[in-house]
Amino acid sequence: MKNSFRCWAEVDLHALRENLAWIRHRVGPKVRIMTVVKADAYGHGLKQIAALLMQSGTDIFGVANLAEAHVIRNVGKGWPILMLGACLPDEVERAVQDNVMPTISMPAEAELFSKVATKLNATVRAHIKVDTGMGRLGVAPAQASKLIRRVQGLASLKVEGIYTHYASSEDDAAYSRVQRERFQELLARLADDGIRIPLVHANNSGALLHEPDTMFHLVRPGLLVYGVLPPGQRRMASTLHSHLRPALSLKCRVSLVKEIPRGTSLSYGRAFVARRRMRVATLTAGYGDGYLRAASNRAQVLVGGKRCSVLGRVTMDQMMVDVSRVPTVRPGDEAVLIGRQGGDEITAGELAAWCATVPWEVLTAISYRVPRIYRGSQAA
Ligand SMILES: *Cc1c(COP(=O)(O)O)cnc(C)c1O
């Protein structure tokens, strides 16, 4: 696909559709799917991804702020939206007006929502968050039933959901078990007290792979929707994830090719010095595009279908790679930073490992400067 961009992301909508279908297959027909689309749909472009997911069977959207909720509302009406963070006091009115379901951890939050909803003559469907060990949001399990009763007693508020969040679902089976048991014990106590809540949920992507016993009524995958596996220590049955395909590729171009003699240093700080004569290509992407500077001297890219090492520091708009093994390389050629070329593939997870970070950061770092190009938009 020929274009005139220096650095761009290609998003394969067909892959996204299939990933969602795989998640649907994995959880079965009765479990609802909340696709998590915070941070511009993990860097894929919220507007287009929301439209695609609406067509492909998402039940609910999970967002990080009200601007994201607003984008979704403008794409299509009728989909429930859950705000995964706590609302700021001055966001409450807009959340109620936009019919965004809030996450409630404290009585004071619920009281404010009740007051505003009553004033606006609206009903708010709240999700109670329980802190089983993440330590970010949520009520302590011991306080949860008191909070729920309080919320149920407030005007204009309904308890629509109850949920928790795993801190280490892809890495730590023992800690996940502690969290799972805390949540399950609480649910049993609530049932004993006659408290019924329509939507119970816990599983993010890692837990969707590793905690089949906590699918409950709803799952909340982010990363898996985009076809990227959460990195982690827990072993997976190998067939589980083989159907997932990364939707996003990040590409740029070769702008210059040159031979350098032994002893030449490259880029800022002279962090790379050539130990032999080599052929070097300058590429049209840098940390200004969101290609992490931590990739300096560590990562690889694909040029001419071959893996080429990043040489020296990544700069704002450009970087250098070793193309000694690619004799045919010419200015204008495509370089792949994430994705496939020839028979090889560099995944977001692999790039993240080189950068000592996680694929979530690699994807969401891709900056506004990078146009997103969508493929496979026709209905399947
Ligand atoms: C971001 C987020 C998710 C999705 O996480 P993934 O690991 O990307 O699947 C689910 N639940 C909550 C509360 C989140 O903040």
The ligand as an SDF file (V2000), in Angstrom:
LIG
                    3D

 15 15  0  0  0  0  0  0  0  0999 V2000
   -7.7170   -1.0190   31.3330 C   0  0  0  0  0  0  0  0  0  0  0  0
   -8.6580   -1.8360   32.1010 C   0  0  0  0  0  0  0  0  0  0  0  0
   -9.1000   -3.0670   31.6110 C   0  0  0  0  0  0  0  0  0  0  0  0
   -8.5410   -3.7020   30.3490 C   0  0  0  0  0  0  0  0  0  0  0  0
   -7.2550   -4.2050   30.6180 O   0  0  0  0  0  0  0  0  0  0  0  0
   -6.4750   -5.1560   29.5920 P   0  0  0  0  0  0  0  0  0  0  0  0
   -5.3790   -5.7110   30.4000 O   0  0  0  0  0  0  0  0  0  0  0  0
   -5.9850   -4.2660   28.4940 O   0  0  0  0  0  0  0  0  0  0  0  0
   -7.4250   -6.1700   29.1160 O   0  0  0  0  0  0  0  0  0  0  0  0
  -10.0690   -3.7470   32.3300 C   0  0  0  0  0  0  0  0  0  0  0  0
  -10.5460   -3.2530   33.4830 N   0  0  0  0  0  0  0  0  0  0  0  0
  -10.1370   -2.0730   33.9950 C   0  0  0  0  0  0  0  0  0  0  0  0
  -10.7120   -1.5860   35.2760 C   0  0  0  0  0  0  0  0  0  0  0  0
   -9.1720   -1.3350   33.3300 C   0  0  0  0  0  0  0  0  0  0  0  0
   -8.7560   -0.1800   33.8490 O   0  0  0  0  0  0  0  0  0  0  0  0
  1  2  1  0
  2  3  1  0
  2 14  2  0
  3  4  1  0
  3 10  2  0
  4  5  1  0
  5  6  1  0
  6  7  2  0
  6  8  1  0
  6  9  1  0
 10 11  1  0
 11 12  2  0
 12 13  1  0
 12 14  1  0
 14 15  1  0
M  END
$$$$
